[in-house]
Amino acid sequence: MPMDRERLYGYLPIVLQNVACSLEGWRINRERYDADFDECLSAACARALLSSDEVCAYRDARLRAFLQWSVDTVPYYEKLFRKLGAHPMEFTSLDDLNRLPVLTKRQVQDNPAEFVSKGVRRHERVIAHTSGSTGGGLRFATTKAAIQEQFAVSWRYLGWYGFTRDRWRAYFGGRSIVPARQMRPPFWRYNVPGKQILFSGYHLSEQNLPYYVETLNERRPSWLIGYPSSIAALAEYLLGTNASLAYALKGIALCSENLMPRHADAIERAFGIRPVQDYGQAEAVANMSQCLHGNLHVDEDFAAVEFIPVDADGTTCRVIGTNVSNLATPLIRYDTGDLVTVSGARCGCGRPGRVVDAIDGRGEDCVVLRNGTKIGRMDHVFKDLVNVREAQLYQKTRGAIEVRVVKGPRYGAGDEARLMSEMRKRVGEETDIRVVYVDRIARTSRGKLRFVISDIPRG
């Protein structure tokens, strides 16, 4: 939602905020789930029945065509392949991609027009945005077909667990659905066309959680979907009190954050259901889905995913991906900034795709407000701050946050004002916020930029 619309939304009465959420839900439904979506979903489900050799052959053929498209229509790749003296048809498999350099988010941020395809007309482009695990904002063009394929792959996986779009779902996410200044319930809004109860992830304090439970029991959504840290906060409240859900959920699906074992265990104990997860990002350069045996598989049919080892035994790897579904902004060998553990284990489920043992790239700590509310996935603050090169949040005491920022070349006073405004939406006026400008943000020993650094003791 554009900045001025978000500001206006924050001052609407609650009934009109519900109308606004439903109108946005209607728009999203039209974009993602029109008459072509069912065919797209059916095709995705059929590909899940292919053998590993068949799905890799499908991926490699699609990759070659995508490379040819990129060289023919995208300025950056036209220059790159000419410089290297390479031709797309020489790339016969995923392993051949190592002839090309790894692409960073900074390169795309600095020269966005160089990555836009001349083969997709302006009126066919859809603008998407992301912040990702480095905290730097990125806007890019995609297409309606690419968006539908991405959600078809997502609903393919959800369908394995019985999730359907015709039943109500409770969603715990990172958008500022409820203004931070609101101190009384309801801490949720309704997207009627999308059959979603949108619960605020920024009001999950001990004082407010009883209202969340009361509403769940009253509305009885079939599924919970959202951030592990948010749903785990609800689970830990149920485990520590006499409160409980008065009905049985059909399933819990977690996304956007790494699912840490302690969160999964708490959720399972509280709700009696083991949560499931998938992995993806707005850039669509990699996707992984959890099978019925509990293993994460690379969705080989959706993107060309490479694992580049960063340790001596080769089990910890950087995730490098190519978004073969997006003809508007091709990203070839794009560094996601995420790490995974890959042992080469095989799965007995029969579905194709390499198995990923663990995702290490999204284990963000929460920030803690003065009243004890824990908030995860704060990177949404930076989604539209395209002049922020990198960012990190640091906490020494609860209720105080240091925002470390690496400026981009066009960063100005307006960007800082917007940064403060986005932070206030999520943490309210009582939190002390200090912006500190740095030349570089330190990495971990594995080269990972941790978005949240917290010296507050766990628990």
N, C-alpha and C positions, 0 to 999 in steps of 0.2 A: 504494500500500500504506500503511495507516495507520501513524502514528509508532511505536506500541508493537509492532506486528507487524514493522516494519523492524528495530527494536532486537533483538527476539527472533531474527529471521532472521540477524543478524550474528553470533550466538553459536552457531548450529547447526553441527554437523559438515557437511563439504562434501556428503556423500551426501544429507543431509536438505535442504540448500539446493537441490540438484537436484530433489528431490521437491517442495519448495515452489515452485520456478520452474515445474515441470510442472503443479502444481495451479492456479497462477495462469494459466498458458497455457490450461488446460482451461476455466477460468471465462471468460477473454477470448474463446475460440473460441465458447462458447455465446452470449455477448453479441453478438458481431459477425457470426458466420457460421452462424446457425441455418438452418432450412429456407427462410426468407424471403430469405436473402441472394442466392441465385442469381438469383431473379427481379428483385431490386433491381439486381444487376450487369448483367443483360441489358437492363433498361430504360435504365441509364446508358450502356451501349455503343450502344444504338439512338439515343440523343440526340446522340452524337458524330458521327452521320452527317447530322444536320440541317444546313440552310444557316444562314448567319449571321443572316439575317432571321428564320428559323423559331425558332432557339434564343433570340433576343432577345425574340420575341413570347411564347415559353414563360416566359422569366424574368420579363417584365413582368406577365403574368397571375398568375404565382405570387406576385410581389411585392405586387400589389394585395390578393390574398386574405390574405397574411401581415400586411399593415398592418391590415386589417379585424379579423383575429384578435387582433392586439396591442391595438388600441383597445378591443375588447370584453372582453378577459380580463386585461390587464396594467395595474396601477394607474398606473405611470409614464406610459404612452402614452395612457391614458384622460384623464389630466390635461393632458398636453402638447397633444393634438389639440383638446381643449376650449379651452385657452388661446389656441391659434393660430386657432381658428375653422375648422379644416380637417376634411375628410372623406376617408377612404381611397380612395374611388372617384374622387377628383379627381387621384390620382397615376397617370397613364397610362403613364409611362415612367421609366427610371432617372434622367433629367435632372430630373424633378420633385422628387426627393428633396432637392434643395438648399433647399427651403422649410423643411426641418427642421434643427435644430441638430445638430452633430457630438457624438457621445456618447464620453466618455472612460472608461477603465478605473477611474479614481478615483471617478466617479459611481456605477458599479456596485458598487465595493468599499464605498463609504460607505452605500449604501441597497440592499443585495442583495434584500430582500423586495419592493421596489417593482418589480422586473423579473421576478418569478416569475409565470407565468400561472396564473390560477385555473381554467383549462380543462383542465389536466393534473393528474390526481389524484396524491397523494403517492406511492402505491405504483408509479406509472408513471414516476416521475422517477429518473434515474441521475445521480449526482454526479460531475462532472468537475472538473479543476483545471488551471491553467496558470500560468506565470510570465511568459513572453513576453520581448520585447526590453527592457522597462523594468525587469525584475527584481522587480516587485511581484506578490505572489501573488493569485490569484483563484479562488474556488470558485463553481460555478454548476450549475444543474440542466439536464439534457438528457434525451433519450428514446432508447430502444433503436432506434427507427426512424431517428432522426437520426444516430446512431452508424453504423448499417449503411449509410446513404446516403453518409456521409463516406468510409467504407472502400470502398464500391463505386466511387466516383470515383477513389480511389487505385489500386485494383486494375484499373480500366479502363486507366489510364495504364501501369501495370506490365505489363499484358497485351500492350500494343503491342510491348514489348521481350521477350516470351516468358516473363516471370516467371509462375510458378504456385505455388499454395499446397501442392501435393502433393510438393514437393521441398525438401530441407534448405537452409537459408539461414544465413549467418553474419551476426549483427547486432552492430554497434558503436554503442552508445547512451550515454545519460547517466545511467541508473539505477545505483545502488550494488549491482550484482550480486555483486561480490567485495569484502569488507571492505578498507578502505584499509590496515589493519595487516597484511594477508597479504603476506608477502614471497616466497613460493615458489609455483610453479604447482600447480594449474591456475588461470589467471586468466580462467576462463570457466565458465559453467554451462549446463545443458541444459533447454530447454523442449520436451519430447518431443511433446505434442499439437500444438504450433505448429510443429514441425520447425525449431527455431531453436537455433543455438549462440550463446549470449549472451556476447560478449567484453566484458571490462571496458574502458571508455575511460579509466580512471584508473591503469592500470598499464603504459602504453605507453612504457616506458623502453628504452634501448639494451640493457640487461641482460635485459629480459623479452621483447623482440620475437622472439628466436629460438624461444621456446616457442609464440608465436602462429603462426608460420609452420609449425612442426612439426605443430601440431594441425590447421591447415588442410589440410596435405598428407595427414594421416592420415584425417581425416573427409570431406574433399572436398565441402564444400557447393557447391551450384550457383551461388549468388549471394552477393554481399556487399551489405548494406544498412546505412546508418547515417550518422553525422556525417562530413562532409568532412574535418574536422581529424583525426579518429581514423584514417580509412582512408588519408589522405595520410601520416600518421606511419608507417603500415605500408609504404606505397609507397616513401617516402624511405629507409626502412631497407633494403628490397630493392635499391633503386638504388645504395646506398652500400656494399653487401656482396656476397659471392658467393652469398647465399641467393636462392632463387626458389621459386615454386609449381611443383609437379611435375605439375600438371594444368591444363586450360584452364577458366577460369570462363565461365559463360554470360552474366553481366551484373553490373553494379554500379550501384546506385541510391542516391543521396544525398539527405538530408533534414535539416530542422531548422536548419541553418546555411546561410548564403549560400555558394554554390560559387564560390570564387575561382579565377581562371584558373590560378594557379600550382599549386593543389591538383589541378585537373582534369588539367593537363599531367603532373604527377608520377604520378598514378594511371594515366593512359593509358600512360605509358612503362613503368611497372612491371608492369602486368597485361595490356597489349596490348588494352585495351578502353576506349573513351571512356565515362566515367560519365554517367548521366542524372540529372535532378533534378526535383522538384516543390516547390511552396510551399503551405503551409497552416498552420493553427493550431487549437488545441483549441476556440476559440470558433466556428470554422466560418464566419467572416464573409467569407472570401476563399479561393480556391483557384486554383492555376495548375499546369499540367502541360506537360512537354516533349514535343513531337511528334517524329515520326521525322525531320523536317528539322532538328531541333535547336533549335527555337524554343519559348519558353514562351507558352502560350495561357491566357487567363483561362477558367476553367470556368464559363461564363455560366449553365449550367443548374443550378448548385449554390448560388450565392450572388449577391447583387446588389453588384457591386464598382464603386466610384467611384475615380477618380484625380484628386486635387486638386493642381494645380501649386503648387510652392514656389519656382520660379525664373522669371526673366524670359521665357525661351523656351518654358516650359511642358513641358519634357521630363522634368524631375525632379518626381515627384508623391508625395504621401502616399497610402497605401492605406487607404481608408475602405470598410467593408463591412457588409452586412446578412445575417444568418444565417437565410435563409428556411426552412431545413430543421429548425430547432430551435423547436418550439412551446412548450417548457417555459420557456425564458429568451430571449425575443426581444431581439436587440440590433440596433437600427436606426441606421445611419450610425455605426458603431463605429470608432474610430481604432485601427488596429493598431499604430501606432508605427513602422511600416516605410515605407521609401521605395523607389520603383522608377523606372527610366528607361523612358520610353515615347515612341517617335518616330512612331508611326502606321504603321510598316512592315507590309506584308502578307506572308503566308506561302503558299507554293505547295502545302502539304500537303493542302489542301481541308477541313481540320477547322475548325469555327467557333471563335469566341473571339478577342478582341483579343490582339495580340502584345505581350509585355513584353520589352524589350531586356535589362534587367538588374535584379536585386534588390539594392538597396543596404542593406537594413535588417538583414542578418544577418551582416555581415562582422566578426564578433567576433574579436579577437585571443585567443590562448590564454594561460592562466596557466602559468608554468613552475616546476616543483618543483626542489628543490635538486639532485636527481640528473639533471636535464635532461629529465624527462618533461614533455611539453606536454599540457595538458588544455583542451579546448574545451567550449563550451556549459555553462558553470557555472551558468546560470540555474536549473537543477533544484534548486539549494540552496533557492530561494525559493518553490517551488511551493505549499507549504502554509503559508507565513508570510504570512497574510492581513493582519497588522497592520503589515507593511512597506509603506510607500507607494511608495518607489523605492529602488533599490540600484545600486551600482557597485563593481567591483573595480579596484583600482589596484596596479600592481607597478612598483617601482623597481629591485629586484634579485630574482633568482630565489630561490625558497624563502621569500619574505616577501610577504604579501598584506594590503593595507589594504582593509577592507570599509566603504564609505561607505553610510550608511543614513539615509533620511528616514523618521522614525517616523510611524505612523498614530496616531489618537487613543487607541487601546486597547493600544498597544505597551507591554510590560512586561518585567520581568526574565526571565520564562519564555521570551519570544520571543528574547532574546539568547542564552539557554542553548540553545535549539533551533537558532538560527542557527549557533552554534559547533559543535554536534553535527553538523549537516548538512555544514558545511565540513570537519570532521575526517574524515567518512566518505569524502570525495573526495580530500583532499590529505594525509591522514595526520597523525601527531603531530609530525613533524619540521619542518613548515612553520610559520613565525611568522605568526600571524593577529592583526590589530588592528582592532577595530570602532570607527569614527569616526562620530559622529552629526552630521548637517548639516541645515540648513533647506531646502536646494535643491541639486540636482545640475546642474551646468552642461551646456548643450546645445552641439552643434556649430553651425556657421554656418547649417546647413540645418534646425536645430531638432531634430536627432536626439540621443537619449540613448544614448551608447555605453556598453554594459554593462561592457566591459573596457577600461581604459586602461593601456597598458604602455609603459614607457620602456626595456624590455630590447631591445637591438638584435636585429633579425630574423636568424634563422640561428644 
